[in-house]
């Protein structure tokens, strides 16, 4: 007998279809999805344009290897440049955020022949070897992952990070401009700029981890863009494919030039992956979801800040963290089972994360707020 390896805590819910910000069980029970499957659902479930592009591509060709030309990859690059406003970067396709960060760290080490890494406390960069070693969660780092030294600094201690970068001993700094799993904590613009400058002075690679905060979620296409910095490497995934596995690494190739065989991926940038990714970008551009996410985020946070049981509301755009004075597990379960609303957890048990699709409307935002208020009252939270 083969059974599932028991590593996930599962809700007693099985969605069988989805549309927009809603998922449905077989009996028709509707749930408002304010978590988007870990920020993966960027343009809403089953968006018509996305479904159409995927079906069209399946009818033509799903996959061939990166040993042949694939014009869909070039199309994707053009759309990404249009949506992000970035220029002067080259793209390497992969399949997930962990794989993106794994390759980002590898590129940094190729560039300067160093091995030590600087990261932030509460940061999360994935579960593969180098990515998990750079993640501030000792419980999920196996002994075999500890192949290089990592020093974690607090967001509040800019000086300590600066001094370590200026030592010239480190391969890379890897930073989420808005920490996701850590509880929606923003790194100040001054911090990012000072560390970026130190990286430039010491030839240390600056890696911007945009796996969760990227793709218009913060109200900027990439969350670091508000600070005006220009990272050496940018990792991305999650909202990139709206549910189809796709990841990528944007690389300043003038600083880190490619050579044949330097990186590789069997499935990265496949025909179907590119169709999914291009569809997402086309919807973000056509529906101006970046501006929409910024506006809806402002509306939601304004409403949430007047709820006295919430001690702090953090975030930008539709990447929001609600800080409470006690653990939120019971509150989240009540919202899910009694009011049919999905929300997200955090490594901080007192934080509820909100990562809804970027095209939610005010009616759905109000639905969430009513469910939250009702749940707080129901369980006297």
C-alpha positions as CSV (number, residue, x, y, z in Angstrom):
1,X,0.0,0.0,0.0
2,X,1.2,3.5,-0.8
3,X,-0.2,6.3,1.3
4,X,0.6,10.1,1.4
5,X,3.6,11.1,3.5
6,X,2.0,12.7,6.5
7,X,3.7,16.2,6.5
8,X,0.6,18.4,6.0
9,X,-2.0,19.5,8.5
10,X,-5.2,19.3,6.4
11,X,-8.6,21.0,6.8
12,X,-11.6,18.7,6.3
13,X,-12.5,20.5,3.1
14,X,-12.1,19.5,-0.5
15,X,-12.6,22.2,-3.1
16,X,-13.5,20.7,-6.5
17,X,-13.9,23.9,-8.6
18,X,-13.1,27.6,-8.3
19,X,-13.9,30.9,-9.9
20,X,-12.6,34.4,-9.1
21,X,-11.9,34.7,-5.4
22,X,-14.1,31.7,-4.5
23,X,-13.6,27.9,-4.2
24,X,-16.4,25.3,-4.0
25,X,-16.9,21.9,-2.5
26,X,-18.8,19.2,-4.3
27,X,-22.0,20.0,-2.5
28,X,-21.8,23.6,-3.7
29,X,-20.5,25.2,-0.4
30,X,-18.8,28.4,-1.3
31,X,-15.6,29.8,0.3
32,X,-14.1,33.2,-0.1
33,X,-10.4,32.7,-0.7
34,X,-8.4,35.4,1.0
35,X,-5.2,33.4,1.0
36,X,-4.9,32.4,-2.6
37,X,-3.1,29.1,-1.9
38,X,0.0,30.9,-0.4
39,X,-0.3,33.9,-2.7
40,X,-0.3,31.7,-5.8
41,X,-3.7,32.8,-7.2
42,X,-2.8,36.2,-8.6
43,X,-5.5,36.9,-11.2
44,X,-8.3,34.8,-9.6
45,X,-9.3,31.2,-10.0
46,X,-10.2,30.1,-13.5
47,X,-9.8,33.5,-15.1
48,X,-11.3,33.1,-18.6
49,X,-8.3,34.5,-20.5
50,X,-6.0,32.2,-18.5
51,X,-8.1,29.1,-19.2
52,X,-8.4,30.0,-22.8
53,X,-4.6,30.4,-23.3
54,X,-3.9,27.2,-21.4
55,X,-6.4,25.2,-23.4
56,X,-5.1,26.6,-26.7
57,X,-1.5,25.6,-25.7
58,X,-2.5,22.1,-24.6
59,X,-4.1,21.6,-28.0
60,X,-0.8,22.6,-29.7
61,X,2.1,21.4,-27.5
62,X,2.7,20.9,-23.8
63,X,6.4,20.4,-23.5
64,X,9.8,20.0,-25.2
65,X,13.2,20.5,-23.6
66,X,15.3,23.7,-23.5
67,X,17.5,22.2,-26.3
68,X,15.2,23.7,-28.9
69,X,14.0,27.3,-29.6
70,X,10.7,28.3,-27.9
71,X,9.4,31.7,-29.0
72,X,6.9,31.6,-26.1
73,X,9.8,32.3,-23.8
74,X,10.7,35.4,-25.7
75,X,7.0,36.5,-25.6
76,X,7.0,36.0,-21.8
77,X,10.2,38.1,-21.5
78,X,8.6,41.0,-23.4
79,X,5.5,40.9,-21.3
80,X,7.5,40.8,-18.1
81,X,9.5,43.8,-19.1
82,X,6.3,45.7,-20.0
83,X,4.6,44.8,-16.7
84,X,7.6,45.4,-14.4
85,X,9.3,48.3,-16.1
86,X,12.7,46.6,-15.6
87,X,15.3,46.6,-18.3
88,X,18.8,45.1,-18.5
89,X,18.0,41.8,-16.9
90,X,18.1,38.3,-18.4
91,X,15.6,35.6,-17.3
92,X,16.3,32.0,-16.3
93,X,13.2,29.8,-16.0
94,X,12.7,27.2,-13.3
95,X,9.7,25.7,-11.5
96,X,9.3,27.1,-7.9
97,X,10.4,29.8,-5.5
98,X,12.8,27.4,-3.7
99,X,14.4,26.5,-7.1
100,X,14.6,30.2,-8.0
101,X,16.4,31.1,-4.8
102,X,18.6,28.0,-5.1
103,X,19.8,29.2,-8.5
104,X,20.1,32.8,-7.3
105,X,22.5,31.8,-4.5
106,X,24.4,29.6,-6.9
107,X,24.8,32.5,-9.3
108,X,26.1,34.7,-6.5
109,X,28.7,32.1,-5.6
110,X,29.8,31.7,-9.2
111,X,30.2,35.4,-9.4
112,X,32.5,36.1,-6.5
113,X,33.8,32.6,-5.4
114,X,32.5,33.1,-1.9
115,X,30.2,30.9,0.2
116,X,28.9,32.7,3.3
117,X,25.4,34.3,3.1
118,X,23.6,37.1,4.9
119,X,19.9,36.8,5.5
120,X,17.2,38.3,7.7
121,X,15.6,36.9,10.8
122,X,12.0,35.8,10.1
123,X,12.9,35.4,6.4
124,X,11.8,32.4,4.3
125,X,13.5,31.4,1.1
126,X,12.4,27.8,0.4
127,X,13.0,24.2,1.4
128,X,15.8,23.1,-1.0
129,X,19.4,22.9,0.2
130,X,20.9,26.4,-0.1
131,X,17.5,28.1,0.1
132,X,16.5,26.4,3.3
133,X,19.9,27.0,4.8
134,X,19.3,30.7,4.2
135,X,15.9,30.5,5.9
136,X,15.5,31.5,9.5
137,X,13.9,28.3,10.6
138,X,16.3,25.8,12.2
139,X,13.6,23.1,12.5
140,X,13.4,22.6,8.8
141,X,17.1,22.7,8.1
142,X,18.5,19.2,7.9
143,X,22.2,18.6,8.8
144,X,23.0,17.9,5.1
145,X,21.7,21.4,4.2
146,X,24.2,23.2,6.5
147,X,27.0,23.3,3.9
148,X,27.8,27.0,4.3
149,X,27.7,29.6,7.0
150,X,24.6,31.9,7.2
151,X,24.3,34.9,9.5
152,X,20.8,36.2,10.2
153,X,20.3,39.8,11.1
154,X,17.3,41.6,12.6
155,X,15.5,44.2,10.4
156,X,15.9,46.7,13.2
157,X,19.7,46.3,13.2
158,X,20.8,47.8,9.9
159,X,24.3,48.6,11.2
160,X,25.1,45.0,11.9
161,X,24.1,43.9,8.4
162,X,26.0,46.8,6.9
163,X,29.2,46.0,8.8
164,X,29.0,42.3,7.7
165,X,28.6,43.2,4.1
166,X,31.4,45.7,4.3
167,X,33.7,42.9,5.5
168,X,33.7,41.6,1.9
169,X,33.5,38.0,3.3
170,X,30.0,37.2,2.0
171,X,28.8,35.7,-1.2
172,X,25.3,37.3,-1.1
173,X,22.7,39.1,0.9
174,X,19.2,37.6,0.3
175,X,16.2,39.8,1.4
176,X,12.5,39.8,1.1
177,X,11.6,43.5,0.9
178,X,8.3,42.5,2.5
179,X,8.6,39.3,4.6
180,X,5.7,37.0,3.9
181,X,5.8,33.9,6.2
182,X,7.6,35.9,8.8
183,X,4.4,38.0,9.4
184,X,4.3,40.8,6.8
185,X,7.3,42.9,7.9
186,X,8.6,45.6,5.6
187,X,12.3,46.3,5.3
188,X,12.8,50.1,5.4
189,X,13.8,51.8,2.1
190,X,16.9,53.3,3.9
191,X,18.0,49.8,4.9
192,X,17.7,48.4,1.4
193,X,19.5,51.3,-0.1
194,X,22.4,51.3,2.3
195,X,22.9,47.5,2.0
196,X,22.6,47.7,-1.8
197,X,25.4,50.3,-1.8
198,X,27.5,48.2,0.5
199,X,27.0,45.2,-1.8
200,X,28.2,47.3,-4.8
201,X,31.3,48.4,-2.9
202,X,32.3,44.8,-1.9
203,X,31.1,42.9,-5.0
204,X,28.6,41.1,-2.8
205,X,25.5,39.9,-4.7
206,X,22.2,41.5,-3.6
207,X,19.4,39.0,-4.1
208,X,15.8,40.3,-3.9
209,X,13.5,37.5,-3.0
210,X,10.2,38.4,-4.7
211,X,8.6,35.0,-4.6
212,X,5.7,36.0,-2.5
213,X,5.7,39.8,-2.6
214,X,6.2,40.1,-6.4
215,X,3.9,40.2,-9.3
216,X,1.9,43.4,-8.4
217,X,0.9,42.1,-5.0
218,X,2.4,45.0,-3.0
219,X,1.1,47.7,-5.4
220,X,4.5,47.8,-7.1
221,X,5.3,45.1,-9.5
222,X,8.2,44.0,-7.3
223,X,8.1,45.1,-3.7
224,X,11.7,46.3,-3.7
225,X,11.0,48.8,-6.5
226,X,9.5,51.4,-4.1
227,X,13.0,51.8,-2.6
228,X,14.6,52.5,-6.0
229,X,17.3,49.8,-5.6
230,X,18.5,47.7,-8.5
231,X,19.3,44.1,-7.2
232,X,21.8,41.9,-8.9
233,X,19.4,38.9,-8.9
234,X,15.6,38.8,-8.5
235,X,13.8,35.5,-7.6
236,X,10.1,35.0,-8.4
237,X,7.4,32.3,-8.5
238,X,4.0,31.9,-6.7
239,X,1.7,34.4,-8.5
240,X,3.7,33.9,-11.7
241,X,1.6,31.1,-13.0
242,X,-1.8,31.5,-11.1
243,X,-1.5,27.9,-10.0
244,X,0.7,26.4,-12.7
245,X,4.2,25.6,-11.4
246,X,6.6,28.2,-12.8
247,X,9.5,30.2,-11.3
248,X,12.2,32.4,-12.6
249,X,15.4,34.3,-11.8
250,X,16.1,37.7,-13.3
251,X,19.8,38.3,-13.5
252,X,21.9,41.4,-14.2
253,X,23.9,39.6,-16.9
254,X,26.3,42.6,-17.3
255,X,27.5,41.8,-13.8
256,X,26.9,38.0,-13.8
257,X,27.4,36.8,-17.4
258,X,26.1,33.4,-18.5
259,X,28.1,30.5,-19.9
260,X,26.7,27.4,-21.5
261,X,25.7,24.8,-18.9
262,X,25.9,27.3,-16.0
263,X,22.3,26.6,-15.0
264,X,19.7,24.1,-16.2
265,X,16.2,22.9,-15.7
266,X,14.3,20.1,-17.4
267,X,10.8,21.6,-17.0
268,X,11.6,25.3,-16.6
269,X,10.1,27.5,-19.3
270,X,8.1,24.7,-20.9
271,X,5.6,25.6,-23.5
272,X,2.6,25.2,-21.2
273,X,4.4,27.1,-18.3
274,X,5.1,30.0,-20.6
275,X,1.5,30.1,-21.8
276,X,0.4,30.2,-18.1
277,X,2.9,32.9,-17.3
278,X,2.1,35.1,-20.3
279,X,-1.6,34.8,-19.6
280,X,-1.1,36.1,-16.0
281,X,1.0,39.0,-17.3
282,X,-1.5,39.9,-20.0
283,X,-4.3,40.0,-17.4
284,X,-2.2,42.1,-14.9
285,X,-1.4,44.6,-17.7
286,X,-4.9,44.6,-19.3
287,X,-6.8,45.0,-16.0
288,X,-4.2,47.2,-14.4
289,X,-4.1,44.9,-11.4
290,X,-1.1,46.6,-9.9
291,X,-3.0,49.8,-9.4
292,X,-6.1,47.9,-8.3
293,X,-4.2,45.9,-5.7
294,X,-2.7,49.1,-4.3
295,X,-6.2,50.7,-4.0
296,X,-7.9,47.7,-2.6
297,X,-5.1,47.2,-0.1
298,X,-5.5,50.8,1.1
299,X,-9.3,50.3,1.5
300,X,-8.9,47.0,3.4
301,X,-6.2,48.3,5.8
302,X,-8.2,51.5,6.5
303,X,-11.2,49.3,7.6
304,X,-9.1,46.9,9.5
305,X,-7.2,49.5,11.5
306,X,-10.4,50.5,13.4
307,X,-11.0,47.0,14.7
308,X,-9.8,47.2,18.3
309,X,-8.9,43.5,18.7
310,X,-6.2,43.9,16.0
311,X,-3.1,45.4,17.6
312,X,-1.4,46.2,14.3
313,X,-2.2,46.2,10.6
314,X,0.9,45.8,8.4
315,X,1.6,45.5,4.7
316,X,1.2,47.1,1.3
317,X,-1.3,46.3,-1.5
318,X,-2.9,42.9,-1.1
319,X,-0.2,41.6,1.2
320,X,-1.5,42.3,4.7
321,X,-0.7,41.0,8.1
322,X,-3.0,41.3,11.1
323,X,-1.3,41.2,14.4
324,X,-3.3,40.1,17.4
325,X,-2.5,39.8,21.1
326,X,-3.0,36.0,21.1
327,X,-2.7,33.1,18.7
328,X,-5.0,33.2,15.7
329,X,-5.4,29.5,15.0
330,X,-8.9,29.3,16.6
331,X,-10.0,32.5,14.9
332,X,-8.9,31.3,11.5
333,X,-10.6,27.9,11.9
334,X,-13.8,29.6,13.0
335,X,-13.7,31.9,10.0
336,X,-13.2,28.9,7.7
337,X,-15.8,26.5,9.1
338,X,-18.5,28.9,10.2
339,X,-18.1,31.9,7.8
340,X,-16.5,30.1,4.9
341,X,-13.4,32.3,4.5
342,X,-9.8,31.1,3.9
343,X,-7.0,33.1,5.6
344,X,-3.3,32.5,6.1
345,X,-1.1,31.8,9.0
346,X,2.4,32.9,9.8
347,X,5.5,31.7,11.6
348,X,4.3,34.2,14.2
349,X,1.3,32.5,15.7
350,X,-0.3,35.9,16.5
351,X,-0.5,37.0,12.8
352,X,-3.2,36.3,10.3
353,X,-2.0,36.8,6.7
354,X,-4.2,38.0,3.9
355,X,-3.1,37.2,0.3
356,X,-6.3,37.3,-1.8
357,X,-6.4,37.4,-5.6
358,X,-5.4,40.8,-7.0
359,X,-8.7,41.4,-8.6
360,X,-11.0,41.2,-5.6
361,X,-13.6,44.0,-5.4
362,X,-15.0,46.1,-2.5
363,X,-18.0,43.8,-2.0
364,X,-15.6,40.8,-1.4
365,X,-13.4,42.9,0.9
366,X,-16.5,43.9,2.9
367,X,-17.5,40.2,3.0
368,X,-14.2,39.4,4.6
369,X,-14.4,42.2,7.2
370,X,-17.9,41.1,8.2
371,X,-16.7,37.5,8.6
372,X,-13.8,38.6,10.7
373,X,-15.9,40.8,13.0
374,X,-18.5,38.1,13.3
375,X,-15.9,35.5,14.2
376,X,-14.3,37.7,16.8
377,X,-17.7,38.1,18.4
378,X,-18.7,34.5,18.0
379,X,-15.7,33.1,20.0
380,X,-15.2,36.2,22.1
381,X,-11.7,36.5,20.7
